Amino acid sequence: MMRHTAIALIVISAFAGSLSGQSPVVALKSGAKVYIAEMPNGFDTYLKSALIKKKIPLSVVGSKDDADFEITGTSESQKAGAAKKLLRGSFHSDEQASISIAHIKSGEIVFAYSVNKKDSLHGKQSTAEACAVHIKDELDNKK
């Protein structure tokens, strides 16, 4: 279970090989074909929508067999409890999500990202969009 902390963004944009000083075998690049695996709480649907909304230059395919990379992940929502509503006047949920992108043939993790949003106005949509924006940043760094 993800810990509930203040707004924390953890970006891990490391290749498995680079951790040991080796060059990565593959890299996520614009135009790559990605398959988004089914995720708990329907987060995969939010992520697909966020990739389109944020104009992420990846090609989302419907079959893992047609993809170069697979995106997997998880998400959690914690609705505002009675105390939070009364004491803080906040009806917004706390949201957490983590994704990773792996090269299908090698299994190499090429990107991972976790986000924790307190008092999220738009719930899973906000965390999915944060993931999408950081994927875009990763792609921009590869140019």
C-alpha positions as CSV (number, residue, x, y, z in Angstrom):
1,M,0.0,0.0,0.0
2,M,1.3,3.4,-0.9
3,R,2.0,5.8,2.0
4,H,0.0,8.9,2.4
5,T,2.4,11.8,2.6
6,A,2.4,15.4,1.7
7,I,2.5,16.0,-2.1
8,A,5.4,13.9,-3.2
9,L,6.5,13.3,-6.7
10,I,9.1,10.7,-7.3
11,V,10.5,10.4,-10.7
12,I,12.6,7.5,-11.5
13,S,13.8,7.7,-15.0
14,A,16.6,5.2,-14.8
15,F,17.3,2.2,-16.9
16,A,18.1,-1.1,-15.2
17,G,21.4,-1.3,-16.9
18,S,22.4,2.3,-16.0
19,L,22.1,1.5,-12.3
20,S,25.1,-0.9,-12.8
21,G,26.9,1.5,-15.0
22,Q,26.0,-0.2,-18.3
23,S,24.3,1.5,-21.2
24,P,20.6,0.8,-21.7
25,V,19.6,-1.7,-24.3
26,V,16.5,0.1,-25.4
27,A,15.0,3.6,-24.8
28,L,11.5,4.9,-24.9
29,K,11.2,7.3,-27.9
30,S,8.5,9.3,-29.6
31,G,6.3,7.2,-31.8
32,A,6.9,4.0,-29.9
33,K,4.0,1.5,-29.8
34,V,2.8,1.0,-26.2
35,Y,0.2,-1.4,-24.8
36,I,-1.5,-0.3,-21.6
37,A,-2.3,-3.2,-19.4
38,E,-5.5,-3.4,-17.4
39,M,-5.0,-1.7,-14.0
40,P,-6.9,-1.7,-10.7
41,N,-9.8,0.8,-10.4
42,G,-9.9,1.4,-14.1
43,F,-6.7,3.5,-14.0
44,D,-5.7,2.3,-17.4
45,T,-8.7,4.1,-18.9
46,Y,-7.7,7.3,-17.2
47,L,-4.1,6.9,-18.4
48,K,-5.2,6.3,-22.0
49,S,-7.3,9.5,-21.9
50,A,-4.5,11.5,-20.3
51,L,-2.0,10.4,-23.0
52,I,-4.4,11.7,-25.7
53,K,-5.4,14.9,-23.8
54,K,-1.7,15.8,-23.2
55,K,-0.7,14.9,-26.8
56,I,1.9,12.4,-25.7
57,P,3.7,11.2,-28.9
58,L,3.2,7.5,-28.3
59,S,1.1,5.1,-30.3
60,V,-1.3,3.2,-28.0
61,V,-2.1,-0.2,-29.4
62,G,-4.9,-2.6,-28.4
63,S,-2.8,-5.7,-28.3
64,K,0.4,-6.5,-26.4
65,D,1.6,-8.5,-29.5
66,D,1.6,-5.2,-31.5
67,A,3.5,-3.2,-28.9
68,D,7.2,-2.5,-28.2
69,F,6.5,-1.4,-24.6
70,E,4.0,-2.2,-21.9
71,I,2.7,0.2,-19.3
72,T,1.6,-1.4,-16.0
73,G,0.6,0.3,-12.8
74,T,-1.7,0.7,-9.9
75,S,-3.7,3.4,-8.3
76,E,-5.5,4.1,-5.0
77,S,-8.1,6.6,-3.9
78,Q,-9.0,7.6,-0.4
79,K,-12.3,9.5,-0.2
80,A,-12.6,12.4,2.2
81,G,-13.8,11.1,5.6
82,A,-16.2,12.9,7.9
83,A,-13.4,14.5,10.0
84,K,-11.7,15.9,6.9
85,K,-15.0,17.3,5.6
86,L,-15.9,18.9,8.9
87,L,-12.5,20.1,10.1
88,R,-10.9,21.1,6.9
89,G,-13.9,21.7,4.7
90,S,-12.4,19.5,2.0
91,F,-14.4,17.0,0.1
92,H,-11.6,16.0,-2.3
93,S,-10.0,12.6,-2.4
94,D,-6.3,11.7,-1.8
95,E,-4.9,9.9,-4.9
96,Q,-1.8,7.8,-5.4
97,A,-0.6,6.1,-8.6
98,S,2.5,4.3,-9.9
99,I,3.3,3.3,-13.4
100,S,6.2,1.6,-15.1
101,I,7.1,1.1,-18.8
102,A,8.9,-2.0,-19.8
103,H,10.4,-3.1,-23.1
104,I,8.4,-6.2,-23.9
105,K,11.1,-8.3,-25.5
106,S,13.9,-7.6,-23.0
107,G,11.8,-6.9,-19.9
108,E,13.9,-3.9,-19.2
109,I,12.2,-1.1,-17.2
110,V,12.7,2.1,-19.2
111,F,10.6,4.5,-17.1
112,A,8.8,4.5,-13.8
113,Y,6.9,7.2,-12.0
114,S,4.8,7.6,-8.8
115,V,2.6,10.4,-7.8
116,N,0.7,11.2,-4.6
117,K,-1.8,14.0,-4.7
118,K,-3.6,15.3,-1.6
119,D,-7.0,16.9,-1.9
120,S,-7.2,16.0,-5.6
121,L,-10.1,17.9,-7.2
122,H,-10.3,15.6,-10.2
123,G,-9.3,12.2,-8.6
124,K,-7.7,9.6,-10.9
125,Q,-7.7,12.0,-13.8
126,S,-5.2,14.3,-12.0
127,T,-2.8,11.4,-11.2
128,A,-3.1,10.0,-14.8
129,E,-2.4,13.4,-16.3
130,A,0.7,13.8,-14.0
131,C,1.9,10.4,-15.2
132,A,1.3,11.5,-18.9
133,V,3.2,14.8,-18.4
134,H,6.2,13.0,-16.9
135,I,6.2,10.5,-19.8
136,K,6.3,13.5,-22.2
137,D,9.2,15.0,-20.2
138,E,11.1,11.7,-20.6
139,L,10.4,11.7,-24.3
140,D,11.5,15.3,-24.7
141,N,14.8,14.4,-22.9
142,K,15.5,11.7,-25.4
143,K,15.5,14.1,-28.4
